[in-house]
Amino acid sequence: MKYIVETLGIEAYIEQWDGISKLPYYLIDRYIFKKAELDGISCLFLKPKGELETINAIKKHIKIIHEIELIPVVLDLDSIIAWRRKSFIGARIPFVVADSQIYLPFLGIALTERYTTKTQYNEILMPSSQLVFFYYLYQGKTELYTNGLADSFNLSAMQISRSIKQLQTLGLISVRKDGVKTVIYSKVNHRELFKIAKPHLLNPVQKHFYAEFSAIPSGLPLSGLCALSELTMLNPPVEKTFALYDKTVKLTGTDTLIDSYIQVEIEIWRYAPALLSDRSNIVDTLSLITSIKSTDDERIEQAVEEALNNMWE
C-alpha cells in the first residue's frame, strides 16, 4: 500500500472486510483479503498464499467475490512475468506488484516501472526442453515423474535437468521432489498450457529443401501440410513433405521445387519426431502444429484446430 501512496500520491486506507465469512473455504485458504479505499474508491486486495492460479480460475474467484460485494478486486503480487502481465491486462484484472507495477483500470491507472524477465534462460525452448514439455502434455496426467526420460530421449541427465529448469523458469511447469525423484506438474489443463506456451515454442524445422523421392531413405515420417491432411479433413497438397533428423544421412537437394511428381520436400528437424509420435508414418501432432507457420489460409487454421480437438477429445 505504501508503494501505491508514494507512486500515485493518493490517499489510501486499509479496513476490515466483513464479507470474508461468506466466502467458500477454498478461497479463504488461497488468499489473504484486505479491503482498501484508494482515492475514495473501495476495493479488495487479494494476496495469493501459494502459487498463482490460472487466469480462468482467478476470473471465477473474482465472480464469486462480486456476488458478495460488487467492488474492484486487485491482485497483490510479489512478482509477475511478462506473459501473465499481458494476460491480466487483456482481461482487465487489476494488479499491483510492490515496487514494480500498478494496473488499476478502475482508477484509470496503468504504470509499469519494470517487470520480472527471464534472463537466466532463453525465452525459446531448447529442443530437449520441448521434448520434455510435449511428452508431459501427451501423458494427459497432472504429474509426471521425470526418471527415465534421459534414456527415453537418448539425452544426458544434465540435459534433462537443464530442460526442466528452463520450463520452470518460463513458468510452464512446477517442480517438486518425491524422495530423490523429480516430479513436474501444472495446475493448468494441458490444452490451455499449450496455448500459454506458444510464444516459447521452438519450430522443430531447422531448414528444408527438395530432393528426388527415389533418393530419400525409406520410412521417413510425413510432415508439413501433408501430415496435417492425414490428421484432418484438409485436402492433401500435391507435393509430399517428410521429416528427417538422422544426422548420419547425407541427402542433397535443391532450394527450388521443379517437379512435384518427382521431388518431395525434406524438412531437417532439430529433434527426432519418432520420439514423440505414436504413429511410425507421421510426426507427432504438437510438433507438427508448431512447425506450421502462421498463415491467413482459413482452411489451414481450421485444420490445426481440428487436429487439436481430435487430440484432446
C-alpha positions in Angstrom: 0.0 0.0 0.0 2.9 2.3 0.7 4.1 1.9 -2.8 0.7 3.0 -4.2 0.6 6.0 -2.0 4.2 7.1 -2.8 3.9 6.4 -6.5 0.4 7.9 -7.2 0.3 10.5 -4.5 -3.3 9.5 -3.4 -4.9 8.7 -0.1 -5.2 5.0 0.8 -6.7 3.3 3.8 -7.0 -0.3 4.9 -10.1 -1.5 6.7 -11.6 -4.9 7.7 -13.7 -6.7 5.2 -16.8 -8.2 6.7 -17.6 -10.3 3.6 -14.9 -13.0 4.2 -17.2 -15.1 6.3 -19.5 -15.5 3.3 -16.8 -16.9 1.1 -16.3 -20.7 0.4 -13.4 -22.1 2.3 -11.2 -22.9 -0.7 -11.0 -19.1 -1.4 -10.2 -18.3 2.2 -7.5 -20.9 2.0 -6.0 -19.4 -1.2 -5.9 -15.7 -0.4 -5.3 -13.1 2.2 -8.1 -10.5 2.0 -7.7 -6.7 2.7 -10.3 -4.1 1.9 -8.9 -0.8 1.0 -10.0 2.7 -0.1 -8.0 4.3 -2.8 -8.7 7.9 -3.6 -12.2 7.5 -2.2 -13.0 4.2 -4.1 -13.4 1.0 -2.2 -11.6 -2.2 -3.5 -10.5 -5.6 -2.2 -6.9 -6.7 -2.3 -6.2 -10.4 -2.8 -2.7 -11.7 -1.9 -2.2 -15.4 -3.0 -0.9 -17.6 -0.2 0.7 -20.0 -2.6 1.2 -20.4 -6.4 -0.9 -18.1 -8.5 -3.9 -19.8 -10.1 -4.7 -19.8 -13.9 -6.4 -16.7 -15.3 -9.7 -18.6 -15.8 -9.6 -19.7 -12.1 -8.9 -16.2 -11.0 -11.9 -14.9 -13.1 -14.2 -17.4 -11.3 -12.8 -16.4 -7.9 -13.5 -12.7 -8.7 -17.0 -13.5 -9.9 -17.8 -15.3 -6.6 -16.5 -12.3 -4.6 -18.6 -9.9 -6.7 -21.7 -11.9 -5.8 -21.0 -10.8 -2.2 -19.8 -7.3 -2.8 -19.5 -5.6 -6.2 -16.2 -3.7 -5.7 -13.0 -3.9 -7.8 -10.7 -6.8 -6.9 -7.0 -6.2 -7.0 -4.3 -8.9 -7.0 -1.5 -8.1 -4.6 1.6 -9.8 -6.1 5.3 -10.1 -5.2 6.4 -10.6 -8.8 5.0 -11.1 -12.3 6.3 -12.4 -15.6 5.6 -10.8 -19.0 3.1 -13.2 -20.4 1.0 -13.2 -17.2 1.1 -9.4 -17.0 -0.2 -9.3 -20.6 -3.0 -11.8 -19.8 -4.1 -9.8 -16.8 -4.2 -6.5 -18.7 -6.0 -8.2 -21.6 -8.7 -9.4 -19.1 -8.7 -6.1 -17.3 -7.8 -7.8 -14.0 -6.3 -5.1 -11.6 -3.0 -6.0 -10.0 -0.2 -4.4 -8.0 3.4 -5.6 -7.8 5.2 -4.0 -4.9 8.0 -1.6 -6.1 7.3 -2.6 -9.7 3.9 -2.2 -11.3 0.5 -0.8 -10.8 -2.5 -1.7 -13.0 -5.8 -0.2 -11.6 -8.1 0.3 -14.6 -11.0 1.4 -12.3 -8.8 4.4 -11.4 -7.6 4.8 -15.0 -4.0 3.9 -13.9 -1.5 1.6 -15.6 2.1 2.2 -14.6 5.0 -0.1 -15.4 8.4 0.6 -14.0 9.7 -2.9 -14.6 8.5 -6.5 -14.6 10.2 -9.8 -14.0 12.1 -11.0 -17.0 13.6 -14.4 -17.6 17.3 -13.7 -18.0 18.7 -17.0 -16.9 17.3 -18.9 -19.9 16.2 -18.1 -23.4 12.6 -17.4 -24.0 12.5 -20.0 -26.8 12.6 -23.6 -25.6 15.7 -25.8 -26.2 15.0 -28.9 -28.3 15.4 -31.1 -25.2 13.0 -28.8 -23.2 10.4 -29.1 -26.0 10.7 -32.8 -26.0 10.1 -33.0 -22.2 7.2 -30.4 -22.4 5.4 -32.2 -25.2 5.9 -35.6 -23.6 4.3 -34.2 -20.4 1.3 -32.9 -22.4 0.9 -36.2 -24.2 0.7 -38.2 -21.0 -2.5 -36.4 -20.1 -1.8 -36.5 -16.4 -1.3 -33.7 -13.9 2.0 -35.0 -12.6 4.9 -36.7 -14.4 7.9 -38.4 -12.8 11.0 -37.5 -14.8 13.1 -40.6 -14.1 13.7 -42.5 -17.2 13.3 -39.5 -19.6 17.1 -39.3 -20.3 17.1 -42.9 -21.5 13.9 -42.5 -23.5 15.1 -39.4 -25.3 18.8 -40.5 -25.6 19.8 -37.4 -23.6 22.1 -36.9 -20.6 20.8 -36.4 -17.1 22.3 -32.9 -17.2 20.3 -32.1 -20.4 17.1 -33.2 -18.7 17.9 -31.2 -15.6 18.5 -28.1 -17.7 15.3 -28.7 -19.7 13.2 -28.9 -16.5 14.9 -25.8 -15.2 14.1 -23.8 -18.4 10.4 -25.0 -18.3 10.2 -24.0 -14.7 11.9 -20.6 -15.2 9.4 -19.8 -18.0 6.5 -20.6 -15.8 5.3 -23.5 -17.9 5.7 -26.2 -15.2 6.2 -26.5 -11.4 8.6 -28.9 -9.8 8.5 -30.9 -6.6 10.5 -33.7 -5.1 9.2 -37.2 -4.1 12.2 -38.5 -2.2 15.0 -38.5 -4.7 12.7 -38.4 -7.7 11.7 -35.2 -9.5 8.1 -34.6 -10.4 6.9 -31.9 -12.8 3.3 -30.7 -12.7 0.9 -27.9 -13.6 -2.5 -26.8 -12.3 -3.4 -25.6 -15.8 -5.2 -28.1 -18.1 -3.0 -29.4 -20.9 -4.7 -27.6 -23.8 -4.6 -24.2 -22.1 -1.0 -24.9 -21.1 -0.1 -25.5 -24.8 -1.7 -22.1 -25.7 0.3 -20.4 -22.9 3.5 -21.9 -24.1 3.1 -20.8 -27.8 5.4 -17.8 -27.6 8.1 -20.0 -26.2 7.8 -23.0 -28.6 10.7 -23.9 -30.9 10.0 -24.5 -34.6 11.4 -28.1 -34.9 12.2 -27.5 -38.6 15.8 -26.2 -38.9 15.8 -26.0 -42.7 14.1 -27.6 -45.7 15.0 -28.4 -49.3 13.7 -30.5 -52.2 15.0 -33.9 -53.2 14.1 -36.6 -55.6 11.7 -39.1 -54.0 13.8 -42.1 -55.3 16.8 -40.8 -53.4 15.4 -40.4 -49.9 15.7 -43.1 -47.2 12.6 -45.3 -46.7 10.5 -45.0 -43.6 10.7 -41.2 -43.2 7.6 -39.8 -41.4 5.2 -37.4 -43.2 5.3 -33.8 -42.1 4.0 -30.3 -43.0 0.6 -29.9 -44.6 0.9 -33.4 -46.0 0.8 -34.7 -42.4 -1.9 -32.3 -41.3 -4.1 -33.6 -44.1 -3.6 -37.1 -42.7 -4.9 -36.0 -39.3 -7.8 -33.8 -40.6 -10.2 -33.1 -43.4 -7.7 -30.8 -45.1 -7.1 -31.7 -48.8 -3.6 -33.0 -49.2 -1.1 -31.0 -51.3 0.4 -32.3 -54.5 3.9 -32.4 -53.1 4.9 -34.7 -50.2 6.8 -33.5 -47.2 8.9 -35.7 -45.0 10.8 -35.1 -41.7 14.5 -36.1 -41.4 16.5 -36.0 -38.2 19.2 -38.7 -38.6 22.5 -36.7 -38.8 24.3 -39.7 -40.4 22.1 -39.5 -43.5 23.7 -37.4 -46.3 21.0 -36.2 -48.6 21.4 -33.4 -51.2 18.8 -31.4 -52.9 17.8 -28.0 -54.2 16.1 -24.9 -52.8 13.7 -24.9 -55.7 10.7 -27.2 -56.4 10.9 -28.1 -60.1 8.7 -31.1 -60.5 6.3 -32.1 -57.7 5.8 -35.5 -59.2 9.4 -36.4 -58.9 10.6 -34.2 -56.0 9.5 -34.2 -52.3 10.1 -31.6 -49.6 12.6 -32.6 -46.9 12.5 -30.9 -43.5 15.6 -31.2 -41.3 14.3 -31.4 -37.8 16.1 -30.3 -34.6 15.0 -33.5 -32.7 13.7 -36.9 -33.8 9.9 -36.8 -34.3 9.8 -40.5 -33.7 10.5 -39.9 -30.0 7.0 -38.4 -29.5 4.9 -39.8 -32.3 2.6 -42.8 -31.7 2.5 -43.4 -35.5 5.5 -44.5 -37.4 4.5 -42.8 -40.7 3.8 -39.3 -39.3 5.3 -36.8 -37.0 3.7 -36.1 -33.7 0.7 -33.6 -33.6 2.1 -30.9 -31.3 5.5 -30.7 -33.1 3.6 -30.7 -36.4 1.4 -27.8 -35.3 4.5 -25.9 -34.0 6.2 -26.4 -37.3 3.4 -24.9 -39.4 4.0 -21.2 -39.8 1.2 -18.7 -39.2 -0.9 -18.2 -42.3 -4.0 -16.3 -43.5 -5.3 -19.5 -45.0 -8.5 -20.2 -43.1 -8.5 -23.9 -44.2 -5.1 -24.5 -42.6 -6.1 -22.7 -39.4 -9.3 -24.8 -39.2 -7.3 -28.0 -39.8 -4.9 -27.1 -37.0 -7.8 -26.5 -34.6 -9.3 -29.8 -35.8 -6.1 -31.7 -35.0 -6.0 -30.2 -31.5 -9.7 -31.1 -30.9 -9.0 -34.7 -32.1 -6.1 -34.9 -29.8 -7.8 -33.6 -26.6 -11.3 -35.1 -27.2 
